[in-house]
Amino acid sequence: MNQIEKRELLFDGNEKQIFATDQPDKVIIHYKDVTTAYGGIKRARFKGIGCLNNKISAILFTELEKAGLETHFLGLVGEREQLCRRIAWVDLVAVCHNRVVGSLAHRLGVEEGYTPGNTIVDLRYNTDELGNPLINDDQAVAIGLVSYDELKYIYATVHKANEVLTELFRKAGISLVDFKMEFGRVPEDGHLIISDELSPDRCRLWDLETGEQFDKDRFRHDLGDIYQGYEIVLNRLEGKKD
């Protein structure tokens, strides 16, 4: 990969920064050592957590690319940085549920951890001002987030990604309980591609045998060392022992 020059800061979020580069169609995403929950109400710094999220995201994006799914990921450029295609964000989050946990279990009135006979995909309007509310297809189209054809693409992509990632994690002894997926538009022609990140910050990941949680719920609910959980995920994906 040719040397890329990092330039001005474009975005400074809770857990990531995005920098422009000397190539207008590419950006560098920098993963911070910060973890937040409950809309940023709970916040803490964990040394090295950004490096883990960066490496895990790189592995997962690479697997999706191998399966024919287009993402913004281009390659790692450091321990906590990756080069990505520059996109225009779509304020929509697709949440894929293989098991019913957390707010979904409460909403449906079912037991935590229930495994349905189908895969559930929710859409959320990605806006902090409104609390990232659930949104249906017609509402998403009505406010101009996406078209109906783009929604078909999103659902098909999420389901295929779920198949790929579920099998990848299964081989690592991990159950992919749920995950969030975001999309962006490529400036050249406006088509959608997978963007943002795929990491334990965006997934629920449970040990297949014991049910131990290796994701951000360790931080949300004070279940254990979050760094250790993320490190286990990375080690297993890389074929290393815990």
C-alpha positions in Angstrom: 0.0 0.0 0.0 1.4 3.4 -1.0 2.3 5.8 1.9 -0.8 7.8 2.9 -0.5 11.2 4.4 -2.9 12.0 7.3 -4.3 15.4 7.2 -7.1 17.4 9.0 -9.5 16.0 11.5 -12.9 15.6 10.0 -14.8 14.0 12.8 -14.1 13.5 16.6 -16.5 11.0 18.2 -16.6 9.3 21.5 -14.7 6.2 20.4 -13.2 7.1 16.9 -11.7 10.0 15.0 -11.7 10.4 11.2 -9.0 12.2 9.3 -8.7 13.3 5.8 -5.7 12.1 3.7 -3.8 13.4 0.7 -6.2 11.2 -1.4 -9.6 12.8 -1.5 -11.5 9.5 -1.7 -9.8 8.0 1.3 -9.8 8.6 5.1 -8.0 7.3 8.1 -10.1 6.1 11.0 -8.4 6.2 14.4 -9.8 4.0 17.2 -9.6 5.7 20.7 -9.1 3.9 24.0 -12.5 5.0 25.1 -15.7 3.0 25.7 -19.1 4.5 26.2 -22.6 3.1 27.0 -26.1 4.4 27.5 -25.7 7.2 25.0 -22.4 8.3 26.4 -23.7 8.5 30.0 -21.3 5.8 31.1 -17.8 6.4 29.9 -14.3 5.0 30.7 -10.8 4.7 29.2 -9.2 1.3 28.7 -5.6 1.3 27.6 -5.3 -0.7 24.3 -9.0 -1.2 23.6 -8.8 0.9 20.4 -6.1 -1.4 19.1 -8.3 -4.4 19.7 -11.3 -2.9 18.0 -9.2 -1.8 15.1 -7.8 -5.3 14.5 -11.1 -7.1 15.1 -12.9 -4.8 12.7 -10.2 -5.4 10.1 -10.6 -9.2 10.3 -14.4 -9.0 10.0 -14.4 -6.5 7.1 -11.9 -8.7 5.3 -14.1 -11.7 5.7 -17.1 -9.8 4.3 -15.1 -8.6 1.4 -14.1 -12.2 0.7 -17.8 -13.2 0.6 -18.5 -10.5 -2.0 -19.9 -7.8 0.3 -18.6 -4.3 -0.4 -17.2 -2.4 2.6 -15.3 0.9 3.2 -12.3 -1.0 4.6 -9.0 -0.8 2.6 -6.4 -1.9 5.0 -4.6 -1.4 8.4 -2.2 1.5 8.6 -1.3 1.2 12.2 -2.1 -0.5 15.5 -5.2 1.6 16.0 -5.7 3.1 12.5 -7.2 1.8 9.2 -7.5 3.3 5.8 -11.1 3.4 4.5 -13.0 4.7 1.5 -14.5 8.1 2.1 -18.3 7.9 2.2 -21.4 10.0 3.0 -23.0 8.6 6.1 -26.5 7.2 6.1 -28.3 7.9 9.4 -29.7 4.4 9.6 -28.5 1.5 11.7 -29.5 -2.1 10.9 -29.5 -4.3 14.0 -29.4 -8.0 13.4 -30.6 -10.3 16.2 -29.9 -14.0 16.3 -31.0 -14.2 19.9 -33.4 -11.9 21.8 -31.6 -10.0 24.6 -31.5 -6.6 26.1 -34.0 -4.0 25.1 -35.5 -6.3 22.5 -36.3 -9.0 25.1 -38.0 -6.3 27.2 -39.9 -5.0 24.3 -41.2 -8.4 23.2 -41.7 -9.7 26.7 -39.7 -12.8 26.1 -36.9 -14.5 28.2 -33.4 -13.1 27.9 -31.4 -15.1 25.5 -34.4 -16.6 23.6 -33.5 -18.0 20.2 -36.2 -17.4 17.6 -36.8 -19.5 14.5 -36.0 -16.6 12.3 -33.4 -13.7 12.2 -34.8 -10.4 13.3 -33.5 -7.2 11.7 -34.5 -3.8 13.3 -33.8 -0.4 11.8 -32.9 2.6 14.0 -32.7 6.2 13.0 -29.2 7.2 13.9 -29.6 10.5 15.6 -28.6 11.2 19.2 -31.0 14.1 19.5 -34.0 11.7 19.3 -32.4 8.9 21.2 -31.8 6.7 18.1 -35.4 5.5 17.9 -36.7 2.5 16.0 -37.9 3.3 12.5 -39.8 1.3 9.9 -39.2 1.1 6.2 -41.9 3.6 5.2 -40.7 6.1 7.8 -37.1 5.8 6.6 -38.1 6.5 3.0 -40.5 9.3 4.0 -37.7 11.3 5.7 -35.3 10.7 2.8 -32.8 8.4 4.5 -33.0 5.7 1.8 -35.1 4.4 -1.0 -37.1 1.2 -1.0 -34.6 -0.4 -3.4 -31.8 0.6 -1.0 -33.7 -1.0 1.9 -33.8 -4.3 -0.1 -30.1 -4.0 -0.5 -29.6 -3.3 3.2 -31.7 -6.3 4.3 -30.1 -8.7 1.9 -26.6 -7.5 2.9 -27.3 -7.8 6.6 -28.6 -11.3 6.2 -25.6 -12.4 4.1 -23.2 -10.7 6.5 -24.9 -12.5 9.3 -24.3 -15.9 7.7 -20.6 -15.1 7.1 -19.9 -13.7 10.5 -22.0 -16.3 12.4 -19.9 -19.1 10.8 -16.6 -17.3 11.4 -17.4 -16.8 15.1 -18.8 -20.4 15.4 -15.4 -21.7 14.3 -13.9 -19.5 17.0 -16.2 -21.0 19.7 -18.3 -17.8 19.9 -22.0 -17.2 19.4 -22.9 -14.1 17.4 -25.9 -13.0 19.4 -26.5 -9.7 17.5 -24.7 -6.9 15.7 -25.1 -3.4 14.4 -24.3 -2.5 10.8 -24.1 0.9 9.2 -23.9 2.0 5.6 -22.5 4.9 3.7 -22.8 6.2 0.1 -19.8 6.2 -2.2 -19.5 9.8 -3.6 -18.9 8.7 -7.2 -22.3 7.2 -7.8 -24.1 7.2 -4.4 -24.4 3.4 -4.0 -24.4 2.0 -0.5 -21.5 0.0 1.1 -21.0 -1.3 4.6 -19.2 1.3 6.8 -18.4 2.3 10.4 -16.9 -0.6 12.4 -17.6 -4.2 13.3 -16.2 -5.0 16.7 -17.3 -6.1 20.2 -18.4 -2.5 20.6 -21.1 -3.2 17.9 -21.8 -7.0 18.6 -22.9 -9.2 21.4 -20.5 -12.2 21.5 -21.0 -15.1 23.9 -18.9 -18.2 24.5 -20.6 -21.1 22.8 -20.1 -23.4 25.7 -20.3 -21.3 28.8 -22.3 -18.2 27.7 -19.6 -15.9 29.0 -19.9 -12.5 27.4 -17.0 -11.0 25.5 -18.5 -7.7 24.4 -19.4 -4.2 25.6 -22.0 -5.7 28.0 -19.0 -6.4 30.2 -18.7 -2.7 30.6 -22.4 -1.8 30.6 -23.3 -4.3 33.3 -19.9 -4.5 35.1 -19.5 -8.2 34.2 -15.7 -8.3 34.1 -12.6 -6.9 32.4 -13.7 -5.5 29.0 -10.1 -5.5 27.6 -9.8 -9.2 28.5 -13.1 -10.0 26.8 -12.1 -8.2 23.6 -8.6 -9.8 23.6 -10.2 -13.3 23.8 -12.2 -12.4 20.7 -9.2 -11.3 18.8 -7.1 -14.3 19.9 -9.8 -16.7 18.8 -10.3 -15.1 15.5 -6.5 -15.3 14.9 -6.5 -19.0 16.0 -4.7 -18.3 19.2 -5.5 -19.8 22.6 -7.2 -17.7 25.3 
